[in-house]
Every structure is written in structure tokens, then in C-alpha cells.
Amino acid sequence: MKLVPFVIFDNQDITRVGLRGYISLLYAGAKVSEVHVKKSLYGQLSVDEPAVVVLD
């Protein structure tokens, strides 16, 4: 089964690290990307579509 990739869009380092760890714990082997600005989010979604976006 192919896992849908996750994209974390958050400016706080501690939140991104926590979310990455939690996602990895629940979905071992899932691709998790991090972006910091909206323009990067659009670019990442063009690469990883469809994706689950986690934002603050």
C-alpha cells in the first residue's frame, strides 16, 4: 500500500520536529516534507500531489 506524503507547513522548529516524529510513529515509511513559506508549499504540492498538509 502506497502512503500519501505529508507536508508540514509551520514556522516553529519544535512544532515541526514534534509533528514529524508523531507522523513517523503512526505511519512508518511515509514521506514527510517541511516547508516554511507559502511559495514553497505550492512547489511541494506540485511534486507531491495528493498530499496531507499539516499547517499552523
PDB file of N, CA, C, O and CB in Angstrom:
ATOM      1  N   MET A   1       0.839  -1.176   0.000  1.00  0.00           N
ATOM      2  CA  MET A   1       0.000   0.000   0.000  1.00  0.00           C
ATOM      3  C   MET A   1       0.886   1.241   0.000  1.00  0.00           C
ATOM      4  O   MET A   1       1.795   1.357   0.822  1.00  0.00           O
ATOM      5  CB  MET A   1      -0.956  -0.003   1.214  1.00  0.00           C
ATOM      6  N   LYS A   2       0.627   2.157  -0.907  1.00  0.00           N
ATOM      7  CA  LYS A   2       1.390   3.397  -1.005  1.00  0.00           C
ATOM      8  C   LYS A   2       0.813   4.433  -0.044  1.00  0.00           C
ATOM      9  O   LYS A   2      -0.391   4.690  -0.038  1.00  0.00           O
ATOM     10  CB  LYS A   2       1.382   3.937  -2.458  1.00  0.00           C
ATOM     11  N   LEU A   3       1.688   5.021   0.768  1.00  0.00           N
ATOM     12  CA  LEU A   3       1.253   6.038   1.710  1.00  0.00           C
ATOM     13  C   LEU A   3       1.241   7.418   1.050  1.00  0.00           C
ATOM     14  O   LEU A   3       2.122   7.738   0.252  1.00  0.00           O
ATOM     15  CB  LEU A   3       2.161   6.045   2.944  1.00  0.00           C
ATOM     16  N   VAL A   4       0.258   8.213   1.381  1.00  0.00           N
ATOM     17  CA  VAL A   4       0.185   9.584   0.894  1.00  0.00           C
ATOM     18  C   VAL A   4       1.244  10.403   1.633  1.00  0.00           C
ATOM     19  O   VAL A   4       1.368  10.277   2.851  1.00  0.00           O
ATOM     20  CB  VAL A   4      -1.252  10.189   1.098  1.00  0.00           C
ATOM     21  N   PRO A   5       2.008  11.236   0.926  1.00  0.00           N
ATOM     22  CA  PRO A   5       3.030  12.036   1.599  1.00  0.00           C
ATOM     23  C   PRO A   5       2.412  13.132   2.474  1.00  0.00           C
ATOM     24  O   PRO A   5       1.292  13.582   2.234  1.00  0.00           O
ATOM     25  CB  PRO A   5       3.966  12.661   0.568  1.00  0.00           C
ATOM     26  N   PHE A   6       3.161  13.544   3.480  1.00  0.00           N
ATOM     27  CA  PHE A   6       2.756  14.612   4.383  1.00  0.00           C
ATOM     28  C   PHE A   6       3.635  15.831   4.128  1.00  0.00           C
ATOM     29  O   PHE A   6       4.830  15.697   3.862  1.00  0.00           O
ATOM     30  CB  PHE A   6       2.849  14.158   5.869  1.00  0.00           C
ATOM     31  N   VAL A   7       3.041  17.014   4.209  1.00  0.00           N
ATOM     32  CA  VAL A   7       3.780  18.266   4.111  1.00  0.00           C
ATOM     33  C   VAL A   7       3.462  19.072   5.364  1.00  0.00           C
ATOM     34  O   VAL A   7       2.299  19.366   5.644  1.00  0.00           O
ATOM     35  CB  VAL A   7       3.413  19.063   2.799  1.00  0.00           C
ATOM     36  N   ILE A   8       4.510  19.431   6.121  1.00  0.00           N
ATOM     37  CA  ILE A   8       4.343  20.219   7.340  1.00  0.00           C
ATOM     38  C   ILE A   8       4.686  21.670   7.009  1.00  0.00           C
ATOM     39  O   ILE A   8       5.791  21.976   6.563  1.00  0.00           O
ATOM     40  CB  ILE A   8       5.247  19.671   8.510  1.00  0.00           C
ATOM     41  N   PHE A   9       3.714  22.560   7.237  1.00  0.00           N
ATOM     42  CA  PHE A   9       3.891  23.990   6.969  1.00  0.00           C
ATOM     43  C   PHE A   9       3.756  24.734   8.288  1.00  0.00           C
ATOM     44  O   PHE A   9       2.650  25.057   8.722  1.00  0.00           O
ATOM     45  CB  PHE A   9       2.850  24.516   5.915  1.00  0.00           C
ATOM     46  N   ASP A  10       4.891  25.002   8.918  1.00  0.00           N
ATOM     47  CA  ASP A  10       4.904  25.644  10.233  1.00  0.00           C
ATOM     48  C   ASP A  10       6.232  26.370  10.414  1.00  0.00           C
ATOM     49  O   ASP A  10       7.269  25.883   9.965  1.00  0.00           O
ATOM     50  CB  ASP A  10       4.681  24.601  11.374  1.00  0.00           C
ATOM     51  N   ASN A  11       6.208  27.519  11.063  1.00  0.00           N
ATOM     52  CA  ASN A  11       7.425  28.311  11.254  1.00  0.00           C
ATOM     53  C   ASN A  11       8.207  27.921  12.498  1.00  0.00           C
ATOM     54  O   ASN A  11       9.374  28.294  12.620  1.00  0.00           O
ATOM     55  CB  ASN A  11       7.076  29.767  11.329  1.00  0.00           C
ATOM     56  N   GLN A  12       7.613  27.191  13.416  1.00  0.00           N
ATOM     57  CA  GLN A  12       8.285  26.862  14.669  1.00  0.00           C
ATOM     58  C   GLN A  12       8.992  25.510  14.571  1.00  0.00           C
ATOM     59  O   GLN A  12       8.387  24.490  14.240  1.00  0.00           O
ATOM     60  CB  GLN A  12       7.278  26.852  15.828  1.00  0.00           C
ATOM     61  N   ASP A  13      10.292  25.534  14.870  1.00  0.00           N
ATOM     62  CA  ASP A  13      11.108  24.323  14.763  1.00  0.00           C
ATOM     63  C   ASP A  13      10.584  23.191  15.640  1.00  0.00           C
ATOM     64  O   ASP A  13      10.494  22.048  15.192  1.00  0.00           O
ATOM     65  CB  ASP A  13      12.544  24.632  15.136  1.00  0.00           C
ATOM     66  N   ILE A  14      10.244  23.502  16.874  1.00  0.00           N
ATOM     67  CA  ILE A  14       9.816  22.459  17.818  1.00  0.00           C
ATOM     68  C   ILE A  14       8.519  21.794  17.360  1.00  0.00           C
ATOM     69  O   ILE A  14       8.332  20.592  17.549  1.00  0.00           O
ATOM     70  CB  ILE A  14       9.630  23.054  19.226  1.00  0.00           C
ATOM     71  N   THR A  15       7.631  22.573  16.762  1.00  0.00           N
ATOM     72  CA  THR A  15       6.374  22.007  16.262  1.00  0.00           C
ATOM     73  C   THR A  15       6.641  21.074  15.091  1.00  0.00           C
ATOM     74  O   THR A  15       6.068  19.987  15.014  1.00  0.00           O
ATOM     75  CB  THR A  15       5.400  23.125  15.839  1.00  0.00           C
ATOM     76  N   ARG A  16       7.515  21.497  14.174  1.00  0.00           N
ATOM     77  CA  ARG A  16       7.835  20.655  13.017  1.00  0.00           C
ATOM     78  C   ARG A  16       8.477  19.351  13.451  1.00  0.00           C
ATOM     79  O   ARG A  16       8.134  18.290  12.930  1.00  0.00           O
ATOM     80  CB  ARG A  16       8.762  21.396  12.053  1.00  0.00           C
ATOM     81  N   VAL A  17       9.399  19.413  14.392  1.00  0.00           N
ATOM     82  CA  VAL A  17      10.070  18.205  14.870  1.00  0.00           C
ATOM     83  C   VAL A  17       9.067  17.271  15.529  1.00  0.00           C
ATOM     84  O   VAL A  17       9.089  16.064  15.288  1.00  0.00           O
ATOM     85  CB  VAL A  17      11.197  18.561  15.855  1.00  0.00           C
ATOM     86  N   GLY A  18       8.192  17.820  16.356  1.00  0.00           N
ATOM     87  CA  GLY A  18       7.177  17.003  17.021  1.00  0.00           C
ATOM     88  C   GLY A  18       6.218  16.352  16.046  1.00  0.00           C
ATOM     89  O   GLY A  18       5.901  15.169  16.172  1.00  0.00           O
ATOM     90  N   LEU A  19       5.751  17.128  15.066  1.00  0.00           N
ATOM     91  CA  LEU A  19       4.831  16.575  14.064  1.00  0.00           C
ATOM     92  C   LEU A  19       5.507  15.496  13.224  1.00  0.00           C
ATOM     93  O   LEU A  19       4.912  14.456  12.939  1.00  0.00           O
ATOM     94  CB  LEU A  19       4.302  17.689  13.153  1.00  0.00           C
ATOM     95  N   ARG A  20       6.749  15.749  12.832  1.00  0.00           N
ATOM     96  CA  ARG A  20       7.491  14.754  12.035  1.00  0.00           C
ATOM     97  C   ARG A  20       7.611  13.438  12.809  1.00  0.00           C
ATOM     98  O   ARG A  20       7.395  12.363  12.251  1.00  0.00           O
ATOM     99  CB  ARG A  20       8.907  15.290  11.663  1.00  0.00           C
ATOM    100  N   GLY A  21       7.955  13.530  14.093  1.00  0.00           N
ATOM    101  CA  GLY A  21       8.084  12.326  14.915  1.00  0.00           C
ATOM    102  C   GLY A  21       6.769  11.597  15.079  1.00  0.00           C
ATOM    103  O   GLY A  21       6.721  10.369  14.999  1.00  0.00           O
ATOM    104  N   TYR A  22       5.697  12.345  15.309  1.00  0.00           N
ATOM    105  CA  TYR A  22       4.380  11.740  15.501  1.00  0.00           C
ATOM    106  C   TYR A  22       3.893  11.058  14.219  1.00  0.00           C
ATOM    107  O   TYR A  22       3.373   9.943  14.261  1.00  0.00           O
ATOM    108  CB  TYR A  22       3.367  12.803  15.951  1.00  0.00           C
ATOM    109  N   ILE A  23       4.062  11.726  13.096  1.00  0.00           N
ATOM    110  CA  ILE A  23       3.654  11.138  11.809  1.00  0.00           C
ATOM    111  C   ILE A  23       4.467   9.882  11.527  1.00  0.00           C
ATOM    112  O   ILE A  23       3.917   8.872  11.088  1.00  0.00           O
ATOM    113  CB  ILE A  23       3.828  12.159  10.654  1.00  0.00           C
ATOM    114  N   SER A  24       5.775   9.939  11.777  1.00  0.00           N
ATOM    115  CA  SER A  24       6.631   8.772  11.542  1.00  0.00           C
ATOM    116  C   SER A  24       6.254   7.599  12.441  1.00  0.00           C
ATOM    117  O   SER A  24       6.360   6.440  12.039  1.00  0.00           O
ATOM    118  CB  SER A  24       8.092   9.139  11.764  1.00  0.00           C
ATOM    119  N   LEU A  25       5.815   7.904  13.653  1.00  0.00           N
ATOM    120  CA  LEU A  25       5.388   6.862  14.575  1.00  0.00           C
ATOM    121  C   LEU A  25       4.106   6.186  14.085  1.00  0.00           C
ATOM    122  O   LEU A  25       3.985   4.962  14.138  1.00  0.00           O
ATOM    123  CB  LEU A  25       5.177   7.446  15.974  1.00  0.00           C
ATOM    124  N   LEU A  26       3.159   6.984  13.613  1.00  0.00           N
ATOM    125  CA  LEU A  26       1.878   6.444  13.155  1.00  0.00           C
ATOM    126  C   LEU A  26       1.956   5.793  11.774  1.00  0.00           C
ATOM    127  O   LEU A  26       1.310   4.776  11.518  1.00  0.00           O
ATOM    128  CB  LEU A  26       0.847   7.542  13.132  1.00  0.00           C
ATOM    129  N   TYR A  27       2.755   6.393  10.888  1.00  0.00           N
ATOM    130  CA  TYR A  27       2.831   5.930   9.502  1.00  0.00           C
ATOM    131  C   TYR A  27       4.288   5.698   9.127  1.00  0.00           C
ATOM    132  O   TYR A  27       4.889   6.500   8.412  1.00  0.00           O
ATOM    133  CB  TYR A  27       2.172   6.953   8.536  1.00  0.00           C
ATOM    134  N   ALA A  28       4.843   4.610   9.607  1.00  0.00           N
ATOM    135  CA  ALA A  28       6.248   4.282   9.328  1.00  0.00           C
ATOM    136  C   ALA A  28       6.468   4.200   7.821  1.00  0.00           C
ATOM    137  O   ALA A  28       5.715   3.538   7.107  1.00  0.00           O
ATOM    138  CB  ALA A  28       6.652   2.942  10.008  1.00  0.00           C
ATOM    139  N   GLY A  29       7.494   4.871   7.355  1.00  0.00           N
ATOM    140  CA  GLY A  29       7.821   4.841   5.931  1.00  0.00           C
ATOM    141  C   GLY A  29       7.167   5.937   5.119  1.00  0.00           C
ATOM    142  O   GLY A  29       7.434   6.048   3.922  1.00  0.00           O
ATOM    143  N   ALA A  30       6.321   6.749   5.726  1.00  0.00           N
ATOM    144  CA  ALA A  30       5.665   7.833   4.991  1.00  0.00           C
ATOM    145  C   ALA A  30       6.675   8.942   4.704  1.00  0.00           C
ATOM    146  O   ALA A  30       7.548   9.224   5.525  1.00  0.00           O
ATOM    147  CB  ALA A  30       4.451   8.391   5.790  1.00  0.00           C
ATOM    148  N   LYS A  31       6.551   9.559   3.548  1.00  0.00           N
ATOM    149  CA  LYS A  31       7.393  10.698   3.198  1.00  0.00           C
ATOM    150  C   LYS A  31       6.860  11.927   3.924  1.00  0.00           C
ATOM    151  O   LYS A  31       5.669  12.228   3.847  1.00  0.00           O
ATOM    152  CB  LYS A  31       7.429  10.928   1.649  1.00  0.00           C
ATOM    153  N   VAL A  32       7.736  12.634   4.624  1.00  0.00           N
ATOM    154  CA  VAL A  32       7.358  13.847   5.348  1.00  0.00           C
ATOM    155  C   VAL A  32       8.267  14.973   4.887  1.00  0.00           C
ATOM    156  O   VAL A  32       9.487  14.892   5.034  1.00  0.00           O
ATOM    157  CB  VAL A  32       7.452  13.644   6.899  1.00  0.00           C
ATOM    158  N   SER A  33       7.670  16.036   4.323  1.00  0.00           N
ATOM    159  CA  SER A  33       8.422  17.202   3.873  1.00  0.00           C
ATOM    160  C   SER A  33       8.077  18.390   4.760  1.00  0.00           C
ATOM    161  O   SER A  33       6.996  18.447   5.347  1.00  0.00           O
ATOM    162  CB  SER A  33       8.120  17.521   2.383  1.00  0.00           C
ATOM    163  N   GLU A  34       8.999  19.328   4.852  1.00  0.00           N
ATOM    164  CA  GLU A  34       8.774  20.539   5.634  1.00  0.00           C
ATOM    165  C   GLU A  34       8.956  21.756   4.742  1.00  0.00           C
ATOM    166  O   GLU A  34       9.902  21.821   3.957  1.00  0.00           O
ATOM    167  CB  GLU A  34       9.733  20.602   6.848  1.00  0.00           C
ATOM    168  N   VAL A  35       8.051  22.719   4.863  1.00  0.00           N
ATOM    169  CA  VAL A  35       8.173  23.988   4.148  1.00  0.00           C
ATOM    170  C   VAL A  35       7.955  25.120   5.142  1.00  0.00           C
ATOM    171  O   VAL A  35       7.313  24.943   6.177  1.00  0.00           O
ATOM    172  CB  VAL A  35       7.153  24.077   2.963  1.00  0.00           C
ATOM    173  N   HIS A  36       8.506  26.298   4.805  1.00  0.00           N
ATOM    174  CA  HIS A  36       8.451  27.425   5.732  1.00  0.00           C
ATOM    175  C   HIS A  36       7.691  28.617   5.170  1.00  0.00           C
ATOM    176  O   HIS A  36       7.222  29.461   5.934  1.00  0.00           O
ATOM    177  CB  HIS A  36       9.843  27.849   6.101  1.00  0.00           C
ATOM    178  N   VAL A  37       7.560  28.703   3.850  1.00  0.00           N
ATOM    179  CA  VAL A  37       6.857  29.817   3.213  1.00  0.00           C
ATOM    180  C   VAL A  37       5.829  29.275   2.222  1.00  0.00           C
ATOM    181  O   VAL A  37       5.960  28.166   1.705  1.00  0.00           O
ATOM    182  CB  VAL A  37       7.858  30.767   2.498  1.00  0.00           C
ATOM    183  N   LYS A  38       4.807  30.085   1.975  1.00  0.00           N
ATOM    184  CA  LYS A  38       3.690  29.649   1.130  1.00  0.00           C
ATOM    185  C   LYS A  38       4.136  29.271  -0.287  1.00  0.00           C
ATOM    186  O   LYS A  38       3.618  28.317  -0.867  1.00  0.00           O
ATOM    187  CB  LYS A  38       2.639  30.748   1.058  1.00  0.00           C
ATOM    188  N   LYS A  39       5.084  30.007  -0.838  1.00  0.00           N
ATOM    189  CA  LYS A  39       5.562  29.705  -2.193  1.00  0.00           C
ATOM    190  C   LYS A  39       6.174  28.305  -2.247  1.00  0.00           C
ATOM    191  O   LYS A  39       5.978  27.575  -3.218  1.00  0.00           O
ATOM    192  CB  LYS A  39       6.599  30.759  -2.650  1.00  0.00           C
ATOM    193  N   SER A  40       6.910  27.936  -1.210  1.00  0.00           N
ATOM    194  CA  SER A  40       7.489  26.594  -1.143  1.00  0.00           C
ATOM    195  C   SER A  40       6.408  25.534  -1.003  1.00  0.00           C
ATOM    196  O   SER A  40       6.544  24.431  -1.531  1.00  0.00           O
ATOM    197  CB  SER A  40       8.469  26.493   0.022  1.00  0.00           C
ATOM    198  N   LEU A  41       5.336  25.865  -0.294  1.00  0.00           N
ATOM    199  CA  LEU A  41       4.223  24.923  -0.144  1.00  0.00           C
ATOM    200  C   LEU A  41       3.618  24.602  -1.500  1.00  0.00           C
ATOM    201  O   LEU A  41       3.370  23.437  -1.811  1.00  0.00           O
ATOM    202  CB  LEU A  41       3.146  25.493   0.798  1.00  0.00           C
ATOM    203  N   TYR A  42       3.377  25.631  -2.313  1.00  0.00           N
ATOM    204  CA  TYR A  42       2.825  25.404  -3.655  1.00  0.00           C
ATOM    205  C   TYR A  42       3.750  24.536  -4.488  1.00  0.00           C
ATOM    206  O   TYR A  42       3.294  23.643  -5.202  1.00  0.00           O
ATOM    207  CB  TYR A  42       2.580  26.735  -4.368  1.00  0.00           C
ATOM    208  N   GLY A  43       5.050  24.796  -4.400  1.00  0.00           N
ATOM    209  CA  GLY A  43       6.015  23.991  -5.147  1.00  0.00           C
ATOM    210  C   GLY A  43       6.034  22.550  -4.693  1.00  0.00           C
ATOM    211  O   GLY A  43       6.104  21.636  -5.514  1.00  0.00           O
ATOM    212  N   GLN A  44       5.971  22.340  -3.376  1.00  0.00           N
ATOM    213  CA  GLN A  44       5.987  20.973  -2.837  1.00  0.00           C
ATOM    214  C   GLN A  44       4.729  20.217  -3.237  1.00  0.00           C
ATOM    215  O   GLN A  44       4.787  19.021  -3.523  1.00  0.00           O
ATOM    216  CB  GLN A  44       6.121  20.998  -1.306  1.00  0.00           C
ATOM    217  N   LEU A  45       3.599  20.903  -3.258  1.00  0.00           N
ATOM    218  CA  LEU A  45       2.350  20.243  -3.646  1.00  0.00           C
ATOM    219  C   LEU A  45       2.340  19.880  -5.127  1.00  0.00           C
ATOM    220  O   LEU A  45       1.661  18.932  -5.520  1.00  0.00           O
ATOM    221  CB  LEU A  45       1.157  21.139  -3.327  1.00  0.00           C
ATOM    222  N   SER A  46       3.069  20.603  -5.941  1.00  0.00           N
ATOM    223  CA  SER A  46       3.141  20.227  -7.352  1.00  0.00           C
ATOM    224  C   SER A  46       3.966  18.952  -7.529  1.00  0.00           C
ATOM    225  O   SER A  46       3.787  18.230  -8.510  1.00  0.00           O
ATOM    226  CB  SER A  46       3.745  21.373  -8.184  1.00  0.00           C
ATOM    227  N   VAL A  47       4.872  18.670  -6.580  1.00  0.00           N
ATOM    228  CA  VAL A  47       5.686  17.454  -6.614  1.00  0.00           C
ATOM    229  C   VAL A  47       4.943  16.298  -5.953  1.00  0.00           C
ATOM    230  O   VAL A  47       4.908  15.191  -6.491  1.00  0.00           O
ATOM    231  CB  VAL A  47       7.041  17.686  -5.918  1.00  0.00           C
ATOM    232  N   ASP A  48       4.353  16.552  -4.793  1.00  0.00           N
ATOM    233  CA  ASP A  48       3.680  15.519  -4.002  1.00  0.00           C
ATOM    234  C   ASP A  48       2.170  15.734  -4.016  1.00  0.00           C
ATOM    235  O   ASP A  48       1.588  16.188  -3.031  1.00  0.00           O
ATOM    236  CB  ASP A  48       4.205  15.516  -2.552  1.00  0.00           C
ATOM    237  N   GLU A  49       1.556  15.409  -5.123  1.00  0.00           N
ATOM    238  CA  GLU A  49       0.101  15.562  -5.191  1.00  0.00           C
ATOM    239  C   GLU A  49      -0.515  14.199  -5.384  1.00  0.00           C
ATOM    240  O   GLU A  49      -0.073  13.487  -6.286  1.00  0.00           O
ATOM    241  CB  GLU A  49      -0.320  16.524  -6.335  1.00  0.00           C
ATOM    242  N   PRO A  50      -1.465  13.790  -4.640  1.00  0.00           N
ATOM    243  CA  PRO A  50      -2.066  14.449  -3.492  1.00  0.00           C
ATOM    244  C   PRO A  50      -1.177  14.312  -2.254  1.00  0.00           C
ATOM    245  O   PRO A  50      -0.304  13.447  -2.195  1.00  0.00           O
ATOM    246  CB  PRO A  50      -3.456  13.867  -3.215  1.00  0.00           C
ATOM    247  N   ALA A  51      -1.411  15.164  -1.286  1.00  0.00           N
ATOM    248  CA  ALA A  51      -0.638  15.134  -0.034  1.00  0.00           C
ATOM    249  C   ALA A  51      -1.519  15.601   1.115  1.00  0.00           C
ATOM    250  O   ALA A  51      -2.504  16.313   0.917  1.00  0.00           O
ATOM    251  CB  ALA A  51       0.640  16.025  -0.139  1.00  0.00           C
ATOM    252  N   VAL A  52      -1.148  15.190   2.306  1.00  0.00           N
ATOM    253  CA  VAL A  52      -1.790  15.682   3.523  1.00  0.00           C
ATOM    254  C   VAL A  52      -0.954  16.868   3.988  1.00  0.00           C
ATOM    255  O   VAL A  52       0.248  16.730   4.213  1.00  0.00           O
ATOM    256  CB  VAL A  52      -1.898  14.554   4.647  1.00  0.00           C
ATOM    257  N   VAL A  53      -1.585  18.037   4.132  1.00  0.00           N
ATOM    258  CA  VAL A  53      -0.879  19.238   4.562  1.00  0.00           C
ATOM    259  C   VAL A  53      -1.252  19.508   6.020  1.00  0.00           C
ATOM    260  O   VAL A  53      -2.430  19.603   6.366  1.00  0.00           O
ATOM    261  CB  VAL A  53      -1.228  20.468   3.646  1.00  0.00           C
ATOM    262  N   VAL A  54      -0.232  19.630   6.863  1.00  0.00           N
ATOM    263  CA  VAL A  54      -0.426  19.967   8.264  1.00  0.00           C
ATOM    264  C   VAL A  54       0.084  21.384   8.443  1.00  0.00           C
ATOM    265  O   VAL A  54       1.268  21.648   8.234  1.00  0.00           O
ATOM    266  CB  VAL A  54       0.311  18.955   9.223  1.00  0.00           C
ATOM    267  N   LEU A  55      -0.810  22.316   8.833  1.00  0.00           N
ATOM    268  CA  LEU A  55      -0.387  23.706   8.968  1.00  0.00           C
ATOM    269  C   LEU A  55      -0.861  24.306  10.276  1.00  0.00           C
ATOM    270  O   LEU A  55      -1.798  23.828  10.915  1.00  0.00           O
ATOM    271  CB  LEU A  55      -0.902  24.530   7.807  1.00  0.00           C
ATOM    272  N   ASP A  56      -0.177  25.367  10.643  1.00  0.00           N
ATOM    273  CA  ASP A  56      -0.477  26.070  11.875  1.00  0.00           C
ATOM    274  C   ASP A  56      -1.185  27.360  11.555  1.00  0.00           C
ATOM    275  O   ASP A  56      -1.533  28.115  12.462  1.00  0.00           O
ATOM    276  CB  ASP A  56       0.793  26.337  12.684  1.00  0.00           C
TER     277      ASP A  56
END
